[in-house]
Amino acid sequence: MNASLLDPATSREGPGHVLVRDGRIADIAWGASPAAPEGAEIVDCGGHVLSPGLMDLRAFVGEPGAEHRETLASASAAAAAGGVTTLVCMPDTNPVIDGPAIVDFVLRRARDTACVTVLPAAAITKGLAGQEMTEFGLLQEAGAVAFTDGLKAVRNAQVMRRALTYARDFDALLMQHVEEPDLVGEGVMNEGEMASRLGLVGIPREAETVMLERDIRLVRLTGGRYHAAMISCADSVEIVRRAKHDGLPVTCGASVNNLVLNEGDIGHYRTFCRLSPPLRHETDRLALVEALNEGVIDVIVSDHNPQDVETKRLPFAEAADGALGIETLLGAALRLVHTGDVALPRLLEALTVTPAAILRREAGRLAVGAPADLVLIDPDLPYVLDKRRLKSRSKNSPFDEARLQGAAILTMVGGRIVFRAVQGTEAAA
């Protein structure tokens, strides 16, 4: 009760109340408060924003094989604290998620240890080697929701053509990491004046656009469903815009890092800002924000990629790519709202109903019968991010010690409260 409801699917917002029963939304009352059913537990929302829970289409979880970096339990706890009720975990594990048995293991392990919904994405190619395709049909039957080679792009055009053809036949979704590895080479940050000043090898924008252009042409050839996991520059925006204008089954995402940070945030070799794709020039960031408003960019992802101290406390050129993101996804994205660049309904649309639609899930809506995956947001809560309080096992956040405004104060999954902020401190319920 006493909530400011916001349904991103319809952009409707206003005071109201939600009744949850048996894990689903049983009723929604906009405006005046009806009498609560007898025996109901009442949650006073304090006038804060109540929205569908966030869905993150790109999170790397160490389990199985790298539990020292992250587990399904710790990743889901971080997700709940960030208002994320569904996360899609990447297949970059040991063993790789390239067989039905590994998909089944992840689902069972998540059921037993995770407090949010975990959906596994399976590999496009066996062992992420880029050569032999996995069994799409069997993997889908086991529970894989999409196919991707995670941190690697499928560089062989013939393999990608076949994968898109099979994706079309199985009505599957391919999510490609759009970086041409030969053009990336030894690059570690965006190519340009900043890289030259820092004495670091740059990554040209063409490393992204060449791969993206190739893939779009293969989509035109095959008709397979294609999602560019993350784009990072203005040229990529134009490529996706043309593909959508032509009616191709193409969607794309952008990392929250590329939407709110630029190459200047690397500062004096901050390895927490070494990412893939790299942080780009401010003109590219502004182009991404404009594309988000326009709808060319469909979704915002955290690109949650935990790294331990041994791989990050190194010289910039030797450090591993990747940063934490799932717990800070909402707070970082709200920067766009507070600067006036993106309206809150549009921001939440890219974090809820649109990713759900891409995966053809019923989540992401404030509607009777929809899953009771909800997040209560205080969009004005100010705080300084302390990495020591993050729930992830690793601590490599590019927003460490940053001033943020806005956070999840209560998260509900399937009608069960999995996170509640208590008196300004965070505590799992």
PLY file of the C-alpha trace (Angstrom):
ply
format ascii 1.0
element vertex 429
property float x
property float y
property float z
element edge 428
property int vertex1
property int vertex2
end_header
0.00 0.00 0.00
0.90 3.68 -0.29
3.02 3.14 -3.41
3.73 5.25 -6.45
3.06 2.61 -9.10
4.94 2.66 -12.41
4.14 0.14 -15.14
6.86 0.40 -17.82
4.75 -1.61 -20.28
2.15 1.16 -20.47
4.10 4.11 -18.96
1.22 4.52 -16.53
2.22 5.90 -13.17
0.41 7.14 -10.12
-0.53 6.26 -6.55
-1.94 2.81 -6.03
-1.84 -0.54 -4.31
-0.93 -4.08 -5.38
-2.35 -7.32 -4.01
-0.10 -10.36 -4.26
-1.39 -13.89 -3.88
0.32 -17.24 -4.60
3.34 -15.62 -6.21
1.39 -13.52 -8.70
-0.25 -10.12 -8.86
-3.88 -10.76 -7.89
-5.16 -7.19 -8.14
-4.02 -3.62 -8.77
-5.90 -0.61 -7.42
-4.92 2.74 -8.93
-5.83 5.68 -6.73
-7.78 5.21 -3.52
-6.87 2.35 -1.21
-9.33 -0.56 -1.02
-9.76 -2.54 2.16
-7.01 -5.13 2.57
-8.15 -8.77 2.56
-8.38 -10.34 5.98
-5.08 -11.81 7.11
-3.03 -10.07 4.44
0.48 -8.86 5.25
0.62 -5.12 4.59
3.79 -3.48 3.28
3.79 0.31 3.56
5.73 1.57 0.54
6.10 5.08 1.93
5.19 6.72 -1.37
8.20 5.25 -3.16
8.15 3.89 -6.72
6.88 0.31 -7.10
7.91 -1.25 -10.39
8.33 -4.70 -11.89
11.66 -6.23 -10.89
14.62 -5.61 -13.16
15.83 -8.22 -15.65
19.55 -8.36 -16.48
20.38 -10.13 -19.75
24.15 -10.34 -19.18
25.74 -11.53 -15.95
28.83 -13.68 -15.59
28.73 -16.01 -12.60
31.75 -18.11 -11.64
29.79 -21.20 -10.67
30.65 -23.83 -11.73
34.43 -23.65 -11.78
35.30 -20.20 -10.44
33.37 -19.99 -7.20
36.16 -17.85 -5.69
34.98 -15.02 -7.98
31.23 -15.49 -7.61
28.61 -18.12 -6.85
24.97 -18.32 -7.82
24.13 -17.57 -4.18
26.32 -14.45 -3.95
25.33 -13.20 -7.41
21.64 -13.59 -6.59
22.07 -11.80 -3.26
23.74 -8.92 -5.12
20.95 -8.97 -7.69
18.25 -8.82 -5.01
20.01 -5.88 -3.32
20.03 -4.11 -6.69
16.38 -4.75 -7.48
17.16 -7.38 -10.12
14.67 -10.24 -9.91
15.82 -12.17 -13.01
19.35 -12.60 -14.30
20.65 -14.42 -17.36
23.95 -16.11 -16.60
26.55 -16.48 -19.34
28.05 -19.85 -20.37
31.65 -18.83 -19.56
32.05 -21.37 -16.77
34.17 -24.47 -16.18
32.77 -26.67 -17.61
31.18 -24.45 -20.25
27.39 -24.44 -20.38
27.32 -26.28 -23.70
25.38 -29.45 -22.83
21.97 -30.23 -21.33
23.54 -31.67 -18.16
25.29 -28.39 -17.35
22.10 -26.40 -18.01
20.29 -28.75 -15.65
23.02 -28.35 -13.02
22.79 -24.54 -13.12
19.00 -24.61 -12.85
19.07 -27.06 -9.94
21.85 -25.20 -8.18
20.02 -21.89 -8.61
16.81 -23.41 -7.30
18.63 -24.57 -4.17
20.85 -21.55 -3.48
19.67 -18.45 -5.38
17.03 -16.03 -4.13
16.19 -14.58 -7.58
15.30 -16.24 -10.88
18.41 -17.45 -12.72
18.10 -18.27 -16.44
21.08 -19.95 -18.12
22.25 -18.95 -21.58
23.98 -21.79 -23.40
27.01 -21.60 -25.65
26.64 -21.22 -29.41
29.73 -23.35 -29.98
31.15 -26.24 -27.99
33.72 -25.12 -25.46
33.27 -21.54 -26.72
35.85 -22.51 -29.34
33.91 -21.02 -32.25
34.04 -24.13 -34.42
31.38 -26.77 -33.69
27.80 -25.76 -32.92
26.04 -26.97 -29.80
22.73 -28.84 -29.85
20.26 -25.96 -29.79
17.16 -28.13 -29.54
18.38 -30.24 -26.62
19.71 -27.19 -24.80
16.40 -25.36 -25.19
14.53 -28.41 -23.86
16.88 -28.44 -20.85
16.04 -24.80 -20.08
18.51 -22.57 -21.96
16.81 -19.25 -22.78
19.33 -17.97 -25.34
22.64 -18.81 -27.01
25.88 -16.86 -26.78
29.61 -17.43 -26.61
29.75 -14.92 -23.77
32.95 -12.90 -23.83
33.87 -14.27 -27.25
32.43 -13.40 -30.63
31.76 -16.14 -33.16
34.44 -15.05 -35.61
33.85 -17.74 -38.28
31.19 -16.36 -40.63
30.13 -19.80 -41.85
29.61 -21.04 -38.29
27.61 -17.89 -37.50
25.48 -18.36 -40.62
24.66 -21.93 -39.61
23.95 -20.87 -36.04
21.51 -18.19 -37.21
19.83 -20.71 -39.51
19.37 -23.17 -36.67
18.23 -20.33 -34.41
15.53 -19.49 -36.95
14.38 -23.12 -37.12
14.26 -23.47 -33.32
12.95 -19.91 -32.77
16.02 -19.37 -30.58
17.79 -16.12 -29.74
21.48 -15.58 -30.48
23.26 -12.97 -28.34
26.57 -11.96 -29.87
29.48 -10.15 -28.22
30.28 -7.81 -31.08
34.06 -7.51 -31.09
36.29 -8.61 -33.95
39.20 -10.16 -32.02
41.85 -9.49 -34.67
41.00 -5.79 -34.66
40.97 -5.72 -30.85
44.44 -7.24 -30.89
46.43 -6.09 -27.88
44.15 -3.12 -27.32
43.05 -2.31 -23.78
40.97 0.91 -24.09
39.26 3.10 -26.65
41.52 4.16 -29.49
42.10 7.91 -29.56
43.86 10.82 -27.93
43.27 9.56 -24.39
44.91 6.20 -25.16
47.87 7.99 -26.72
48.28 10.23 -23.68
48.22 7.21 -21.36
50.59 5.24 -23.58
48.09 2.39 -23.97
47.17 0.40 -27.07
43.74 1.40 -28.35
40.75 -0.58 -29.62
39.17 1.04 -32.69
35.41 1.40 -32.99
35.71 -0.69 -36.15
36.43 -3.73 -33.98
32.76 -3.48 -33.04
31.20 -2.17 -36.22
32.88 -4.65 -38.60
31.53 -7.60 -36.59
28.12 -5.98 -36.22
27.83 -5.22 -39.95
28.79 -8.80 -40.82
26.25 -10.25 -38.42
23.45 -8.00 -39.68
24.11 -9.20 -43.23
23.94 -12.80 -42.01
20.65 -12.05 -40.28
19.34 -10.67 -43.57
20.47 -13.90 -45.25
19.06 -16.34 -42.69
16.21 -14.62 -40.83
17.50 -15.76 -37.42
16.73 -13.77 -34.24
19.80 -11.73 -33.29
20.67 -9.63 -30.27
23.85 -7.54 -30.15
24.70 -7.96 -26.48
26.31 -4.53 -26.09
27.06 -1.71 -28.46
29.26 1.17 -27.42
29.67 3.73 -30.21
27.70 6.06 -32.47
28.50 4.09 -35.64
26.98 0.95 -34.13
23.82 2.88 -33.31
23.44 3.76 -37.00
23.96 0.13 -38.05
21.27 -1.13 -35.67
18.93 1.72 -36.62
19.15 0.74 -40.31
18.60 -2.94 -39.51
15.47 -2.16 -37.53
14.23 0.19 -40.24
14.57 -2.72 -42.69
12.44 -4.90 -40.44
15.16 -7.40 -39.50
14.73 -9.43 -36.27
17.50 -7.48 -34.54
17.68 -6.07 -31.02
20.59 -4.68 -29.04
21.71 -3.75 -25.56
24.14 -1.35 -23.96
26.07 -1.69 -20.75
25.15 0.77 -18.02
28.89 1.52 -17.88
28.94 2.81 -21.46
25.80 4.86 -20.83
27.06 6.76 -17.79
30.88 6.60 -17.99
33.40 7.53 -20.67
37.10 6.96 -21.32
37.98 9.88 -19.05
36.84 7.85 -16.06
39.87 5.61 -16.51
41.80 8.50 -14.95
45.19 7.35 -13.72
44.94 3.78 -14.99
41.90 2.65 -12.95
41.75 -1.04 -13.80
38.18 -1.28 -12.48
37.33 0.68 -15.65
39.03 -1.76 -18.01
36.01 -3.22 -19.78
34.95 -5.02 -22.94
33.70 -3.16 -24.92
35.87 -0.33 -23.63
34.59 2.97 -22.32
34.33 5.25 -25.33
34.54 8.98 -26.05
31.87 11.26 -24.60
30.33 11.77 -28.06
29.73 8.01 -28.26
28.18 7.97 -24.79
25.79 10.75 -25.75
24.87 8.87 -28.94
24.00 5.82 -26.84
21.79 7.88 -24.53
19.97 9.34 -27.53
19.57 5.84 -29.00
18.14 4.60 -25.70
15.52 7.34 -25.76
14.74 6.62 -29.39
14.34 2.88 -28.77
17.23 1.84 -31.02
18.88 0.46 -27.89
16.37 -1.97 -26.45
17.85 -2.97 -23.11
20.37 -1.92 -20.48
22.58 -4.63 -18.99
24.94 -4.70 -16.04
27.64 -6.77 -17.81
28.35 -8.12 -14.33
31.79 -9.73 -14.58
33.44 -10.26 -11.17
37.23 -10.42 -11.07
39.43 -11.18 -8.11
42.30 -9.12 -6.75
44.94 -11.14 -8.59
43.49 -10.20 -12.00
42.67 -6.54 -11.28
45.47 -5.26 -9.03
47.85 -5.20 -11.97
49.14 -2.60 -14.44
46.24 -1.50 -16.65
47.51 -3.28 -19.76
47.84 -6.57 -17.85
44.57 -6.48 -15.90
41.56 -8.58 -16.87
38.51 -7.04 -18.53
35.33 -6.83 -16.48
33.57 -5.13 -13.60
30.86 -5.79 -11.08
27.52 -4.37 -12.08
24.42 -6.21 -10.98
24.11 -4.57 -7.56
24.86 -1.08 -8.89
22.84 -1.39 -12.12
19.86 0.58 -10.83
21.79 3.24 -8.94
24.13 3.88 -11.87
21.30 3.94 -14.42
19.36 6.46 -12.33
22.14 8.95 -13.03
20.52 9.32 -16.46
17.23 10.25 -14.81
18.74 12.75 -12.39
20.64 14.50 -15.19
17.40 14.77 -17.18
18.73 12.66 -20.05
16.21 9.79 -19.74
12.73 9.70 -18.21
12.21 7.14 -15.45
9.49 5.18 -17.33
11.75 4.78 -20.37
14.68 3.73 -18.19
12.63 1.09 -16.41
11.17 -0.09 -19.72
14.71 -0.94 -20.88
15.34 -2.77 -17.60
12.08 -4.71 -17.27
9.43 -5.31 -19.92
11.69 -5.11 -22.99
14.28 -7.69 -21.87
11.37 -9.90 -20.79
9.82 -9.53 -24.24
13.11 -10.37 -25.97
13.29 -13.60 -23.96
9.53 -14.08 -24.34
8.96 -14.19 -20.60
5.82 -12.94 -18.90
7.68 -10.84 -16.33
8.28 -7.09 -16.46
4.69 -5.86 -16.16
2.43 -4.49 -13.45
-0.63 -6.45 -14.51
-3.08 -8.85 -12.92
-1.79 -12.37 -13.37
1.83 -11.33 -13.93
4.54 -12.80 -11.67
4.90 -10.89 -8.39
8.51 -9.93 -9.13
8.59 -6.38 -7.81
11.05 -3.74 -6.69
10.41 -0.74 -4.47
12.69 2.12 -5.49
13.68 5.25 -3.60
14.95 7.26 -6.59
16.34 10.06 -4.43
18.27 8.09 -1.79
21.83 9.50 -1.72
24.84 7.37 -0.80
28.51 6.80 -1.50
29.21 3.32 -2.80
31.39 1.31 -0.44
32.72 -1.77 -2.21
33.20 -3.51 1.15
29.43 -3.64 1.55
28.75 -5.15 -1.85
27.31 -8.65 -1.67
29.40 -10.02 -4.54
32.46 -12.04 -3.61
34.62 -9.82 -5.82
34.82 -6.06 -5.35
35.86 -4.65 -8.73
33.21 -1.95 -9.19
33.90 1.04 -11.46
31.58 3.01 -9.15
33.66 2.42 -6.04
33.45 5.56 -3.86
31.13 7.19 -6.39
28.21 9.34 -5.26
24.99 7.66 -6.38
21.37 8.63 -5.95
18.58 6.05 -5.94
18.42 2.43 -4.85
16.16 -0.56 -4.32
14.79 -0.63 -0.80
12.70 -3.79 -1.15
12.80 -6.64 -3.67
10.17 -9.35 -4.08
10.48 -12.52 -6.18
7.45 -14.69 -6.70
5.63 -12.88 -3.91
8.44 -13.47 -1.41
10.54 -10.60 -0.04
14.18 -11.44 -0.75
15.74 -8.08 0.14
14.78 -5.22 2.41
16.81 -2.13 3.30
16.51 -1.50 7.01
17.11 1.97 8.50
19.48 2.99 5.76
21.43 -0.26 5.88
21.08 -3.19 3.55
19.94 -6.55 4.85
18.61 -9.62 3.14
15.16 -10.54 4.39
0 1
1 2
2 3
3 4
4 5
5 6
6 7
7 8
8 9
9 10
10 11
11 12
12 13
13 14
14 15
15 16
16 17
17 18
18 19
19 20
20 21
21 22
22 23
23 24
24 25
25 26
26 27
27 28
28 29
29 30
30 31
31 32
32 33
33 34
34 35
35 36
36 37
37 38
38 39
39 40
40 41
41 42
42 43
43 44
44 45
45 46
46 47
47 48
48 49
49 50
50 51
51 52
52 53
53 54
54 55
55 56
56 57
57 58
58 59
59 60
60 61
61 62
62 63
63 64
64 65
65 66
66 67
67 68
68 69
69 70
70 71
71 72
72 73
73 74
74 75
75 76
76 77
77 78
78 79
79 80
80 81
81 82
82 83
83 84
84 85
85 86
86 87
87 88
88 89
89 90
90 91
91 92
92 93
93 94
94 95
95 96
96 97
97 98
98 99
99 100
100 101
101 102
102 103
103 104
104 105
105 106
106 107
107 108
108 109
109 110
110 111
111 112
112 113
113 114
114 115
115 116
116 117
117 118
118 119
119 120
120 121
121 122
122 123
123 124
124 125
125 126
126 127
127 128
128 129
129 130
130 131
131 132
132 133
133 134
134 135
135 136
136 137
137 138
138 139
139 140
140 141
141 142
142 143
143 144
144 145
145 146
146 147
147 148
148 149
149 150
150 151
151 152
152 153
153 154
154 155
155 156
156 157
157 158
158 159
159 160
160 161
161 162
162 163
163 164
164 165
165 166
166 167
167 168
168 169
169 170
170 171
171 172
172 173
173 174
174 175
175 176
176 177
177 178
178 179
179 180
180 181
181 182
182 183
183 184
184 185
185 186
186 187
187 188
188 189
189 190
190 191
191 192
192 193
193 194
194 195
195 196
196 197
197 198
198 199
199 200
200 201
201 202
202 203
203 204
204 205
205 206
206 207
207 208
208 209
209 210
210 211
211 212
212 213
213 214
214 215
215 216
216 217
217 218
218 219
219 220
220 221
221 222
222 223
223 224
224 225
225 226
226 227
227 228
228 229
229 230
230 231
231 232
232 233
233 234
234 235
235 236
236 237
237 238
238 239
239 240
240 241
241 242
242 243
243 244
244 245
245 246
246 247
247 248
248 249
249 250
250 251
251 252
252 253
253 254
254 255
255 256
256 257
257 258
258 259
259 260
260 261
261 262
262 263
263 264
264 265
265 266
266 267
267 268
268 269
269 270
270 271
271 272
272 273
273 274
274 275
275 276
276 277
277 278
278 279
279 280
280 281
281 282
282 283
283 284
284 285
285 286
286 287
287 288
288 289
289 290
290 291
291 292
292 293
293 294
294 295
295 296
296 297
297 298
298 299
299 300
300 301
301 302
302 303
303 304
304 305
305 306
306 307
307 308
308 309
309 310
310 311
311 312
312 313
313 314
314 315
315 316
316 317
317 318
318 319
319 320
320 321
321 322
322 323
323 324
324 325
325 326
326 327
327 328
328 329
329 330
330 331
331 332
332 333
333 334
334 335
335 336
336 337
337 338
338 339
339 340
340 341
341 342
342 343
343 344
344 345
345 346
346 347
347 348
348 349
349 350
350 351
351 352
352 353
353 354
354 355
355 356
356 357
357 358
358 359
359 360
360 361
361 362
362 363
363 364
364 365
365 366
366 367
367 368
368 369
369 370
370 371
371 372
372 373
373 374
374 375
375 376
376 377
377 378
378 379
379 380
380 381
381 382
382 383
383 384
384 385
385 386
386 387
387 388
388 389
389 390
390 391
391 392
392 393
393 394
394 395
395 396
396 397
397 398
398 399
399 400
400 401
401 402
402 403
403 404
404 405
405 406
406 407
407 408
408 409
409 410
410 411
411 412
412 413
413 414
414 415
415 416
416 417
417 418
418 419
419 420
420 421
421 422
422 423
423 424
424 425
425 426
426 427
427 428
